[in-house]
């Protein structure tokens, strides 16, 4: 019998600043105490702040993108590809979020394409 891990996630949505992306990991996230064999803690800063958060985070909290493109690298202005996350050593992404569906009109079909792309690139 293998015990399932819990997942605790924090999505920053469209919020934050360079100072917050540096200070919050250093002052709060890196000081968290939890059983890593039972719980995975993941934060999802904005794309603008993901590198700053990545540099400030210790090893106890993992990093996630808030979304990925349905396309591979190419001429898709403003998109972030799964390949880019692999290159940045970011192993998580959020897909199918209600805001992406309701505000940006992402369909089940688009979410399925993105999910397939994420799995092909070993994203969780």
C-alpha positions, 0 to 999 in steps of 0.5 A: 500500500503506497500512501498518496502525497498531498499537494499544496499549491499557491497561484499568484495569479496576476499579482506580485512584484520583483521585491515580493518574488524575492522576499516571499520565498526568502522570508516565508516559503523557505522557512516552511516546515513539512514532511516532504515525503507526505506533502508537495508544496508548489508555487506559481508566480507570474511569468514575469517573476518566475526567475526571481522566485526560482533564484530565491526558493530553497529546495523545499518548495517547487515552482510551477508555471501558471499556463503553457502554450498548446504549441511548441516553440515558434512564432507565438507572441506572448506564449510560454512553451513546455520546452521553455519550462524544461529549459528552466527546470520548472516541472509543474504547470497549471492547466484548465484553470476556470479563469483561462476557460471563462475569461480567455475562452479555452475549450476542453479541446485546447486544455486536452492539447495543452495537457498532452503537451505537458505530459510529453514534456514530463510536466506535472 
